[in-house]
Every structure is written in structure tokens, then in C-alpha cells.
């Protein structure tokens, strides 16, 4: 099971929005920020492989801040560095893409809850021959609702079929679809 360091960044971001704190002392990717908080730098999209690109990008795409975000499209915009193709075009357009609304979005926004996603490569990932420039990966993501009061609620894991493409700037997420 592989979990990337960006998951920690997403959890810390969501925890800060939800009013929770965390101690990341000792993390090699943490650097001192202002006040008592630390900033965790995500993995460089230029230096990670196809698996980590899919895992990192989906963790960002599925980590939401309903009290701040206008829609789930804001999470896609935050993941821009890991995107390519049509997904990158949508994120860079600045327009709010039509996204499937979540039935609980308004409730989470009113409660000032945040959602953090942790993703791993799924066993159902198709085998790809070495040297491919486009790879299909299944990624299982678990979102956790971080309640403003300090509690958390883990949601049912979901599997997403992702497509990542190798570019001159590294691997980029170019598509994702919910797997039923």
C-alpha cells in the first residue's frame, strides 16, 4: 500500500480549515511557516512516477473545503500542477466546470467541515507494458470528513479509473472516472 506525502498536506490543509491542529515536526518536507503552523511541500510533479501522479492528483481532486470552495472544481484547480490534457485545460480556464454536486456539500459548508482524501493504487489496476506513455491506473480513495468540532468521519472508499500520460514535464493525470 503506497500513500504519498501530499496526503499529509491535504490532511493538514483540511485540518486547518476545520480548526484542527497537527504536529508535523520531523517531516523532511515540512518547513517553518508563519505563526505556529508548518507548510508541507507536496511531491514535485516533475519527479514522480505514473502511480504517484495518479495517487497525488486524485488525493487533491477529492480533498474539498466546502466552507471556502465554490464547488468541487476548486479542488481540480488546486491540482493543476499534476494535470494534463483536457483536465488541465478545464483547470486553467478559470471557469467552474460542471461537476456532480454532492448531496452533503451545503451541510459540510454550513458546519465548516473539510474533506481530506487518502488514495492508494488499487489491486484492479490493469497491467501495462513497460515504456508506455499513457497508463491506466485504478486508484482507491477514502475521503474523511474533518468536522470543525474535532471529530472525523471516514466515508466509504471509492475506486477511480485514472489515465496518466508522460509529458516532457513528467507524468500528468489526463482523465478519471468513477468505477462502480
Residue, then its C-alpha position, 0 to 999 in steps of 0.5 A: x500500500x503506497x500513500x504519498x506525502x501530499x496526503x499529509x498536506x491535504x490532511x493538514x490543509x483540511x485540518x486547518x480549515x476545520x480548526x484542527x491542529x497537527x504536529x508535523x515536526x520531523x517531516x523532511x518536507x515540512x518547513x517553518x511557516x508563519x505563526x505556529x503552523x508548518x507548510x508541507x511541500x507536496x511531491x514535485x510533479x516533475x519527479x514522480x512516477x505514473x502511480x504517484x501522479x495518479x495517487x497525488x492528483x486524485x488525493x487533491x481532486x477529492x480533498x474539498x473545503x466546502x466552507x471556502x470552495x465554490x464547488x468541487x472544481x476548486x479542488x481540480x484547480x488546486x491540482x493543476x500542477x499534476x494535470x494534463x490534457x483536457x483536465x488541465x485545460x478545464x483547470x486553467x480556464x478559470x471557469x467552474x466546470x460542471x461537476x456532480x454536486x454532492x448531496x452533503x456539500x451545503x451541510x459540510x459548508x454550513x458546519x465548516x467541515x473539510x474533506x481530506x482524501x487518502x488514495x492508494x493504487x488499487x489491486x484492479x489496476x490493469x497491467x501495462x507494458x513497460x515504456x508506455x506513455x499513457x497508463x491506466x491506473x485504478x486508484x482507491x480513495x477514502x475521503x474523511x470528513x474533518x468536522x470543525x468540532x474535532x471529530x472525523x468521519x471516514x466515508x466509504x472508499x471509492x475506486x477511480x479509473x485514472x489515465x496518466x500520460x508522460x509529458x516532457x514535464x513528467x507524468x500528468x493525470x489526463x482523465x478519471x472516472x468513477x468505477x462502480 
